[in-house]
Amino acid sequence: MTRPDFIGIGAPKAATTWLHNVLAEHPGIYMTPHKDLGFFDYLDPVEHRMAEYERLFDGAGPEQKVGEISVVYLDSPRAPDRIHKLLPGVRLFASLRNPVDQIYSHYWHLKRQNFHIWPVVISELPANLQQAVERFPDQLIRPARYAEHLSRWLALFPRECLHLVVYDDIKAAPEATVRQLFDFIGVDPAYVLQMLDRRETADRHGVAPKGRMADILHCRIYAGLNRYLYHPAKRVLGVETAMRIKDALQVRPVMERLFMQSGYPPLGKDDRAMLVAIVRDDVDRLQTILQRDLSHWLEI
């Protein structure tokens, strides 16, 4: 039976997809083919489903370190205790981004997914960031309260078992940052990554609707695909198989080409000030955990 040696627990929109790809490139590491499976956050009990979880790592070689990344784990009310009980000795890492930028990026991500609302009434979707923050604080604000969530993890896991990556460092010194993560996982930190040689980057500029009509059409088609295709496939075939079908059909790239344009509108000063006020207390606590000055995250 193969269980993970390490797990990436978040945060959303903090280069975790890039980190997943970087880790998967290392010959000493086996990553699950898909990210964000979220097994330990399932609403139903998972103890009796560990064989199902272990099958996700069937492709691992005998000498490889095995891992997964699911960003829902960071603020999950269920994942810390389950992982502590079911995976004793597992190592954890989290990638943390300026929470103001993280929330704004996550806003556009959730907007593309209709804020996970079903059934969707287009006129009832939030019209702007402020409305979204007021209506969906658990989806938008809660994941960005890093210190609050890390404190819960550190109540169960020793500090030396939790490695923290800062998005600023990924941008400024990606190779050194990745080497530190490799060392923490226990694989050769000197391995030369082809991704870095090709200058592949953790910077993702995201997408925004091309216009109001494109936004409406995307919302409706996305809702229909989830209701009639993706969610039934997950129930019948399992999450991993459903994700493979979704990838094979190129649903997301096709939808983005049709309805989206690259990049988000700039975050306005008033909206930035609103978000800074919301996260200031948590950033102050995070500075203590990291033993690092993060005051530039709170600049307006």
C-alpha positions as YAML, in Angstrom:
chain: A
units: angstrom
residues:
- id: 1
  name: MET
  ca: [0.00, 0.00, 0.00]
- id: 2
  name: THR
  ca: [1.36, 3.41, -0.97]
- id: 3
  name: ARG
  ca: [0.51, 6.50, 1.04]
- id: 4
  name: PRO
  ca: [1.96, 9.98, 0.55]
- id: 5
  name: ASP
  ca: [5.20, 11.08, 2.13]
- id: 6
  name: PHE
  ca: [4.17, 14.72, 1.78]
- id: 7
  name: ILE
  ca: [1.08, 16.82, 1.07]
- id: 8
  name: GLY
  ca: [0.72, 20.38, -0.20]
- id: 9
  name: ILE
  ca: [-2.15, 21.97, 1.70]
- id: 10
  name: GLY
  ca: [-2.65, 25.29, -0.16]
- id: 11
  name: ALA
  ca: [-3.24, 28.15, -0.47]
- id: 12
  name: PRO
  ca: [-5.45, 28.76, -3.52]
- id: 13
  name: LYS
  ca: [-3.99, 30.99, -6.23]
- id: 14
  name: ALA
  ca: [-0.49, 30.79, -4.73]
- id: 15
  name: ALA
  ca: [1.44, 28.94, -7.49]
- id: 16
  name: THR
  ca: [0.36, 25.47, -6.32]
- id: 17
  name: THR
  ca: [-0.25, 24.30, -9.91]
- id: 18
  name: TRP
  ca: [3.26, 25.41, -10.84]
- id: 19
  name: LEU
  ca: [4.65, 23.67, -7.75]
- id: 20
  name: HIS
  ca: [2.75, 20.50, -8.62]
- id: 21
  name: ASN
  ca: [4.35, 20.49, -12.07]
- id: 22
  name: VAL
  ca: [7.80, 21.25, -10.66]
- id: 23
  name: LEU
  ca: [7.56, 18.40, -8.16]
- id: 24
  name: ALA
  ca: [6.23, 16.00, -10.79]
- id: 25
  name: GLU
  ca: [9.29, 16.69, -12.96]
- id: 26
  name: HIS
  ca: [11.74, 15.50, -10.29]
- id: 27
  name: PRO
  ca: [12.61, 11.81, -10.91]
- id: 28
  name: GLY
  ca: [12.64, 11.14, -7.18]
- id: 29
  name: ILE
  ca: [9.04, 12.27, -6.74]
- id: 30
  name: TYR
  ca: [5.68, 10.85, -7.78]
- id: 31
  name: MET
  ca: [2.75, 13.26, -7.81]
- id: 32
  name: THR
  ca: [-0.88, 12.31, -8.39]
- id: 33
  name: PRO
  ca: [-1.72, 12.95, -12.06]
- id: 34
  name: HIS
  ca: [-4.30, 15.54, -11.00]
- id: 35
  name: LYS
  ca: [-4.12, 18.23, -8.36]
- id: 36
  name: ASP
  ca: [-6.84, 19.23, -5.91]
- id: 37
  name: LEU
  ca: [-8.52, 15.89, -5.33]
- id: 38
  name: GLY
  ca: [-9.42, 17.03, -1.80]
- id: 39
  name: PHE
  ca: [-9.85, 13.53, -0.38]
- id: 40
  name: PHE
  ca: [-9.39, 14.49, 3.28]
- id: 41
  name: ASP
  ca: [-11.98, 17.27, 2.99]
- id: 42
  name: TYR
  ca: [-14.81, 14.99, 1.88]
- id: 43
  name: LEU
  ca: [-17.99, 15.55, 3.89]
- id: 44
  name: ASP
  ca: [-18.46, 11.80, 4.38]
- id: 45
  name: PRO
  ca: [-16.08, 9.74, 6.55]
- id: 46
  name: VAL
  ca: [-12.91, 8.71, 4.72]
- id: 47
  name: GLU
  ca: [-11.37, 6.15, 7.06]
- id: 48
  name: HIS
  ca: [-12.99, 3.23, 5.21]
- id: 49
  name: ARG
  ca: [-11.96, 4.68, 1.82]
- id: 50
  name: MET
  ca: [-8.19, 4.71, 2.31]
- id: 51
  name: ALA
  ca: [-7.72, 1.92, -0.24]
- id: 52
  name: GLU
  ca: [-9.36, 4.19, -2.81]
- id: 53
  name: TYR
  ca: [-6.96, 6.98, -1.83]
- id: 54
  name: GLU
  ca: [-3.93, 4.71, -2.00]
- id: 55
  name: ARG
  ca: [-4.79, 3.71, -5.57]
- id: 56
  name: LEU
  ca: [-4.07, 7.30, -6.60]
- id: 57
  name: PHE
  ca: [-0.38, 6.52, -6.05]
- id: 58
  name: ASP
  ca: [-0.24, 3.17, -7.89]
- id: 59
  name: GLY
  ca: [2.16, 4.61, -10.47]
- id: 60
  name: ALA
  ca: [4.87, 5.43, -7.92]
- id: 61
  name: GLY
  ca: [8.24, 3.73, -8.08]
- id: 62
  name: PRO
  ca: [9.63, 1.97, -4.99]
- id: 63
  name: GLU
  ca: [12.25, 4.65, -4.33]
- id: 64
  name: GLN
  ca: [10.14, 7.71, -5.09]
- id: 65
  name: LYS
  ca: [8.74, 10.14, -2.57]
- id: 66
  name: VAL
  ca: [4.99, 10.31, -3.05]
- id: 67
  name: GLY
  ca: [2.81, 13.39, -2.74]
- id: 68
  name: GLU
  ca: [-0.31, 15.32, -3.64]
- id: 69
  name: ILE
  ca: [-1.52, 18.92, -3.46]
- id: 70
  name: SER
  ca: [-5.07, 19.95, -2.54]
- id: 71
  name: VAL
  ca: [-5.57, 23.62, -1.76]
- id: 72
  name: VAL
  ca: [-8.85, 22.99, 0.09]
- id: 73
  name: TYR
  ca: [-6.90, 21.37, 2.92]
- id: 74
  name: LEU
  ca: [-5.49, 24.62, 4.32]
- id: 75
  name: ASP
  ca: [-8.79, 25.96, 5.68]
- id: 76
  name: SER
  ca: [-10.61, 22.63, 5.85]
- id: 77
  name: PRO
  ca: [-12.30, 21.89, 9.19]
- id: 78
  name: ARG
  ca: [-11.79, 18.16, 8.58]
- id: 79
  name: ALA
  ca: [-8.42, 17.68, 6.87]
- id: 80
  name: PRO
  ca: [-5.95, 18.46, 9.70]
- id: 81
  name: ASP
  ca: [-7.31, 15.89, 12.16]
- id: 82
  name: ARG
  ca: [-7.86, 13.24, 9.48]
- id: 83
  name: ILE
  ca: [-4.37, 13.58, 8.03]
- id: 84
  name: HIS
  ca: [-2.85, 13.59, 11.52]
- id: 85
  name: LYS
  ca: [-4.64, 10.32, 12.39]
- id: 86
  name: LEU
  ca: [-4.40, 8.50, 9.07]
- id: 87
  name: LEU
  ca: [-0.97, 9.62, 7.82]
- id: 88
  name: PRO
  ca: [1.34, 9.74, 10.84]
- id: 89
  name: GLY
  ca: [4.73, 11.15, 9.92]
- id: 90
  name: VAL
  ca: [3.58, 12.86, 6.72]
- id: 91
  name: ARG
  ca: [5.33, 16.11, 5.84]
- id: 92
  name: LEU
  ca: [3.33, 19.19, 4.83]
- id: 93
  name: PHE
  ca: [3.99, 22.34, 2.88]
- id: 94
  name: ALA
  ca: [1.94, 25.42, 2.11]
- id: 95
  name: SER
  ca: [2.44, 28.17, -0.46]
- id: 96
  name: LEU
  ca: [1.36, 31.62, 0.76]
- id: 97
  name: ARG
  ca: [0.69, 34.67, -1.36]
- id: 98
  name: ASN
  ca: [-0.08, 38.27, -0.45]
- id: 99
  name: PRO
  ca: [-3.67, 37.69, 0.70]
- id: 100
  name: VAL
  ca: [-4.95, 40.83, -1.02]
- id: 101
  name: ASP
  ca: [-3.69, 39.57, -4.39]
- id: 102
  name: GLN
  ca: [-4.78, 36.04, -3.54]
- id: 103
  name: ILE
  ca: [-8.35, 37.10, -2.76]
- id: 104
  name: TYR
  ca: [-8.59, 39.19, -5.92]
- id: 105
  name: SER
  ca: [-7.28, 36.34, -8.09]
- id: 106
  name: HIS
  ca: [-9.57, 33.88, -6.33]
- id: 107
  name: TYR
  ca: [-12.52, 36.22, -6.96]
- id: 108
  name: TRP
  ca: [-12.07, 35.89, -10.72]
- id: 109
  name: HIS
  ca: [-11.58, 32.14, -10.38]
- id: 110
  name: LEU
  ca: [-14.83, 31.77, -8.43]
- id: 111
  name: LYS
  ca: [-16.62, 34.10, -10.82]
- id: 112
  name: ARG
  ca: [-15.65, 31.76, -13.66]
- id: 113
  name: GLN
  ca: [-17.18, 28.91, -11.62]
- id: 114
  name: ASN
  ca: [-20.40, 30.77, -10.78]
- id: 115
  name: PHE
  ca: [-19.28, 30.92, -7.13]
- id: 116
  name: HIS
  ca: [-20.30, 27.25, -6.93]
- id: 117
  name: ILE
  ca: [-23.97, 28.25, -6.90]
- id: 118
  name: TRP
  ca: [-26.60, 25.84, -8.17]
- id: 119
  name: PRO
  ca: [-29.12, 26.45, -9.55]
- id: 120
  name: VAL
  ca: [-27.67, 29.59, -11.08]
- id: 121
  name: VAL
  ca: [-29.73, 32.76, -11.37]
- id: 122
  name: ILE
  ca: [-27.53, 35.10, -13.39]
- id: 123
  name: SER
  ca: [-29.06, 38.26, -11.97]
- id: 124
  name: GLU
  ca: [-28.29, 37.10, -8.42]
- id: 125
  name: LEU
  ca: [-24.56, 36.58, -8.97]
- id: 126
  name: PRO
  ca: [-22.39, 39.30, -7.35]
- id: 127
  name: ALA
  ca: [-21.77, 42.22, -9.68]
- id: 128
  name: ASN
  ca: [-18.40, 43.23, -8.20]
- id: 129
  name: LEU
  ca: [-15.72, 42.33, -5.69]
- id: 130
  name: GLN
  ca: [-17.37, 44.08, -2.75]
- id: 131
  name: GLN
  ca: [-20.64, 42.21, -3.26]
- id: 132
  name: ALA
  ca: [-18.74, 38.93, -3.58]
- id: 133
  name: VAL
  ca: [-16.86, 39.55, -0.32]
- id: 134
  name: GLU
  ca: [-20.11, 40.33, 1.49]
- id: 135
  name: ARG
  ca: [-21.98, 37.30, 0.11]
- id: 136
  name: PHE
  ca: [-19.23, 34.68, 0.00]
- id: 137
  name: PRO
  ca: [-16.76, 35.39, 2.82]
- id: 138
  name: ASP
  ca: [-16.21, 31.67, 3.45]
- id: 139
  name: GLN
  ca: [-15.14, 31.13, -0.15]
- id: 140
  name: LEU
  ca: [-13.17, 34.35, -0.66]
- id: 141
  name: ILE
  ca: [-11.84, 35.59, 2.68]
- id: 142
  name: ARG
  ca: [-11.54, 32.51, 4.83]
- id: 143
  name: PRO
  ca: [-8.91, 30.71, 2.65]
- id: 144
  name: ALA
  ca: [-6.67, 33.81, 2.84]
- id: 145
  name: ARG
  ca: [-6.53, 33.88, 6.65]
- id: 146
  name: TYR
  ca: [-3.29, 31.93, 6.65]
- id: 147
  name: ALA
  ca: [-2.23, 32.45, 10.26]
- id: 148
  name: GLU
  ca: [-5.60, 31.27, 11.55]
- id: 149
  name: HIS
  ca: [-5.40, 28.04, 9.57]
- id: 150
  name: LEU
  ca: [-1.71, 27.37, 10.12]
- id: 151
  name: SER
  ca: [-2.26, 27.65, 13.86]
- id: 152
  name: ARG
  ca: [-4.73, 24.74, 13.66]
- id: 153
  name: TRP
  ca: [-2.27, 22.63, 11.67]
- id: 154
  name: LEU
  ca: [0.58, 23.48, 14.05]
- id: 155
  name: ALA
  ca: [-1.53, 22.37, 16.99]
- id: 156
  name: LEU
  ca: [-1.32, 18.84, 15.52]
- id: 157
  name: PHE
  ca: [1.98, 18.78, 13.61]
- id: 158
  name: PRO
  ca: [5.44, 19.86, 14.80]
- id: 159
  name: ARG
  ca: [6.77, 23.01, 13.14]
- id: 160
  name: GLU
  ca: [9.63, 21.10, 11.51]
- id: 161
  name: CYS
  ca: [7.06, 19.00, 9.59]
- id: 162
  name: LEU
  ca: [5.48, 22.09, 7.97]
- id: 163
  name: HIS
  ca: [7.44, 23.90, 5.25]
- id: 164
  name: LEU
  ca: [6.17, 27.33, 4.22]
- id: 165
  name: VAL
  ca: [6.80, 28.71, 0.73]
- id: 166
  name: VAL
  ca: [6.20, 32.41, 0.06]
- id: 167
  name: TYR
  ca: [4.99, 33.36, -3.39]
- id: 168
  name: ASP
  ca: [7.27, 36.41, -3.36]
- id: 169
  name: ASP
  ca: [10.27, 34.06, -3.17]
- id: 170
  name: ILE
  ca: [8.98, 31.90, -6.02]
- id: 171
  name: LYS
  ca: [8.89, 34.99, -8.22]
- id: 172
  name: ALA
  ca: [12.23, 36.40, -7.05]
- id: 173
  name: ALA
  ca: [14.29, 33.20, -6.75]
- id: 174
  name: PRO
  ca: [12.37, 30.19, -8.11]
- id: 175
  name: GLU
  ca: [15.35, 27.82, -8.29]
- id: 176
  name: ALA
  ca: [16.48, 28.43, -4.71]
- id: 177
  name: THR
  ca: [12.90, 28.19, -3.45]
- id: 178
  name: VAL
  ca: [12.33, 24.88, -5.21]
- id: 179
  name: ARG
  ca: [15.63, 23.47, -3.96]
- id: 180
  name: GLN
  ca: [14.59, 24.22, -0.39]
- id: 181
  name: LEU
  ca: [11.32, 22.37, -0.98]
- id: 182
  name: PHE
  ca: [13.14, 19.40, -2.53]
- id: 183
  name: ASP
  ca: [15.42, 19.27, 0.50]
- id: 184
  name: PHE
  ca: [12.43, 19.34, 2.85]
- id: 185
  name: ILE
  ca: [10.76, 16.47, 0.96]
- id: 186
  name: GLY
  ca: [13.97, 14.47, 1.04]
- id: 187
  name: VAL
  ca: [15.00, 14.27, -2.62]
- id: 188
  name: ASP
  ca: [18.11, 15.49, -4.42]
- id: 189
  name: PRO
  ca: [17.93, 19.31, -4.25]
- id: 190
  name: ALA
  ca: [20.54, 19.66, -6.99]
- id: 191
  name: TYR
  ca: [18.32, 18.20, -9.71]
- id: 192
  name: VAL
  ca: [18.18, 20.64, -12.64]
- id: 193
  name: LEU
  ca: [14.62, 21.44, -13.62]
- id: 194
  name: GLN
  ca: [13.80, 21.71, -17.31]
- id: 195
  name: MET
  ca: [10.84, 23.92, -16.43]
- id: 196
  name: LEU
  ca: [13.19, 26.57, -15.12]
- id: 197
  name: ASP
  ca: [15.46, 26.22, -18.13]
- id: 198
  name: ARG
  ca: [12.42, 26.86, -20.35]
- id: 199
  name: ARG
  ca: [11.58, 29.85, -18.16]
- id: 200
  name: GLU
  ca: [8.17, 28.48, -17.31]
- id: 201
  name: THR
  ca: [6.76, 30.72, -14.64]
- id: 202
  name: ALA
  ca: [4.50, 30.64, -11.61]
- id: 203
  name: ASP
  ca: [2.94, 33.92, -12.74]
- id: 204
  name: ARG
  ca: [-0.56, 33.21, -14.03]
- id: 205
  name: HIS
  ca: [-2.46, 36.20, -15.27]
- id: 206
  name: GLY
  ca: [-5.85, 34.52, -15.18]
- id: 207
  name: VAL
  ca: [-8.81, 35.30, -17.37]
- id: 208
  name: ALA
  ca: [-11.83, 37.60, -17.26]
- id: 209
  name: PRO
  ca: [-14.99, 37.64, -19.40]
- id: 210
  name: LYS
  ca: [-14.75, 39.36, -22.77]
- id: 211
  name: GLY
  ca: [-17.95, 41.23, -22.02]
- id: 212
  name: ARG
  ca: [-21.34, 41.03, -20.35]
- id: 213
  name: MET
  ca: [-22.87, 38.67, -22.91]
- id: 214
  name: ALA
  ca: [-19.81, 36.41, -22.86]
- id: 215
  name: ASP
  ca: [-20.05, 36.34, -19.06]
- id: 216
  name: ILE
  ca: [-23.72, 35.30, -19.15]
- id: 217
  name: LEU
  ca: [-23.17, 32.59, -21.77]
- id: 218
  name: HIS
  ca: [-20.18, 31.21, -19.88]
- id: 219
  name: CYS
  ca: [-22.16, 31.08, -16.62]
- id: 220
  name: ARG
  ca: [-25.01, 29.14, -18.22]
- id: 221
  name: ILE
  ca: [-22.88, 26.70, -20.20]
- id: 222
  name: TYR
  ca: [-20.57, 26.07, -17.23]
- id: 223
  name: ALA
  ca: [-23.57, 25.33, -15.00]
- id: 224
  name: GLY
  ca: [-25.02, 22.92, -17.55]
- id: 225
  name: LEU
  ca: [-21.76, 21.04, -18.05]
- id: 226
  name: ASN
  ca: [-21.37, 20.57, -14.31]
- id: 227
  name: ARG
  ca: [-24.96, 19.45, -13.78]
- id: 228
  name: TYR
  ca: [-25.28, 17.08, -16.72]
- id: 229
  name: LEU
  ca: [-21.71, 15.91, -17.35]
- id: 230
  name: TYR
  ca: [-19.02, 16.46, -14.74]
- id: 231
  name: HIS
  ca: [-20.86, 15.83, -11.45]
- id: 232
  name: PRO
  ca: [-22.67, 12.70, -12.72]
- id: 233
  name: ALA
  ca: [-19.35, 11.39, -14.04]
- id: 234
  name: LYS
  ca: [-17.73, 11.93, -10.62]
- id: 235
  name: ARG
  ca: [-20.52, 10.02, -8.90]
- id: 236
  name: VAL
  ca: [-20.50, 7.10, -11.33]
- id: 237
  name: LEU
  ca: [-16.86, 6.85, -12.41]
- id: 238
  name: GLY
  ca: [-14.98, 8.48, -9.52]
- id: 239
  name: VAL
  ca: [-13.14, 11.78, -9.24]
- id: 240
  name: GLU
  ca: [-9.92, 10.71, -10.97]
- id: 241
  name: THR
  ca: [-11.67, 9.27, -14.03]
- id: 242
  name: ALA
  ca: [-14.02, 12.24, -14.29]
- id: 243
  name: MET
  ca: [-11.06, 14.62, -14.22]
- id: 244
  name: ARG
  ca: [-9.31, 12.64, -16.97]
- id: 245
  name: ILE
  ca: [-12.42, 12.87, -19.15]
- id: 246
  name: LYS
  ca: [-12.71, 16.60, -18.46]
- id: 247
  name: ASP
  ca: [-9.06, 17.09, -19.44]
- id: 248
  name: ALA
  ca: [-9.42, 14.96, -22.57]
- id: 249
  name: LEU
  ca: [-12.41, 16.99, -23.71]
- id: 250
  name: GLN
  ca: [-10.42, 20.22, -23.19]
- id: 251
  name: VAL
  ca: [-13.49, 21.79, -21.57]
- id: 252
  name: ARG
  ca: [-11.71, 24.60, -19.75]
- id: 253
  name: PRO
  ca: [-9.39, 25.71, -22.60]
- id: 254
  name: VAL
  ca: [-12.28, 25.71, -25.08]
- id: 255
  name: MET
  ca: [-14.53, 27.71, -22.75]
- id: 256
  name: GLU
  ca: [-11.76, 30.21, -22.08]
- id: 257
  name: ARG
  ca: [-11.02, 30.70, -25.78]
- id: 258
  name: LEU
  ca: [-14.69, 31.33, -26.51]
- id: 259
  name: PHE
  ca: [-15.66, 33.59, -23.63]
- id: 260
  name: MET
  ca: [-12.57, 34.87, -21.82]
- id: 261
  name: GLN
  ca: [-9.65, 37.23, -22.34]
- id: 262
  name: SER
  ca: [-6.28, 37.08, -20.66]
- id: 263
  name: GLY
  ca: [-5.69, 39.07, -17.48]
- id: 264
  name: TYR
  ca: [-7.84, 40.74, -14.85]
- id: 265
  name: PRO
  ca: [-8.81, 44.39, -14.65]
- id: 266
  name: PRO
  ca: [-6.52, 46.27, -12.20]
- id: 267
  name: LEU
  ca: [-7.55, 46.12, -8.55]
- id: 268
  name: GLY
  ca: [-8.89, 49.55, -7.63]
- id: 269
  name: LYS
  ca: [-7.50, 51.50, -4.69]
- id: 270
  name: ASP
  ca: [-10.77, 51.40, -2.76]
- id: 271
  name: ASP
  ca: [-11.10, 47.65, -3.20]
- id: 272
  name: ARG
  ca: [-7.47, 47.16, -2.15]
- id: 273
  name: ALA
  ca: [-8.03, 49.24, 0.96]
- id: 274
  name: MET
  ca: [-11.09, 47.15, 1.78]
- id: 275
  name: LEU
  ca: [-9.13, 43.91, 1.51]
- id: 276
  name: VAL
  ca: [-6.14, 45.25, 3.46]
- id: 277
  name: ALA
  ca: [-8.46, 46.16, 6.34]
- id: 278
  name: ILE
  ca: [-9.89, 42.63, 6.30]
- id: 279
  name: VAL
  ca: [-6.56, 40.75, 6.34]
- id: 280
  name: ARG
  ca: [-4.38, 43.10, 8.42]
- id: 281
  name: ASP
  ca: [-4.78, 41.26, 11.73]
- id: 282
  name: ASP
  ca: [-4.05, 37.87, 10.18]
- id: 283
  name: VAL
  ca: [-0.96, 39.16, 8.36]
- id: 284
  name: ASP
  ca: [0.33, 40.53, 11.67]
- id: 285
  name: ARG
  ca: [-0.01, 37.06, 13.20]
- id: 286
  name: LEU
  ca: [1.57, 35.40, 10.16]
- id: 287
  name: GLN
  ca: [4.68, 37.56, 10.51]
- id: 288
  name: THR
  ca: [5.25, 35.93, 13.90]
- id: 289
  name: ILE
  ca: [4.82, 32.42, 12.51]
- id: 290
  name: LEU
  ca: [7.17, 33.08, 9.60]
- id: 291
  name: GLN
  ca: [9.52, 35.35, 11.56]
- id: 292
  name: ARG
  ca: [9.45, 37.62, 8.54]
- id: 293
  name: ASP
  ca: [8.41, 41.17, 7.71]
- id: 294
  name: LEU
  ca: [5.31, 41.16, 5.51]
- id: 295
  name: SER
  ca: [4.35, 44.80, 5.88]
- id: 296
  name: HIS
  ca: [4.60, 45.34, 2.10]
- id: 297
  name: TRP
  ca: [1.55, 43.06, 1.75]
- id: 298
  name: LEU
  ca: [-0.50, 45.76, 3.51]
- id: 299
  name: GLU
  ca: [0.49, 48.67, 1.32]
- id: 300
  name: ILE
  ca: [-2.35, 50.50, -0.46]
...
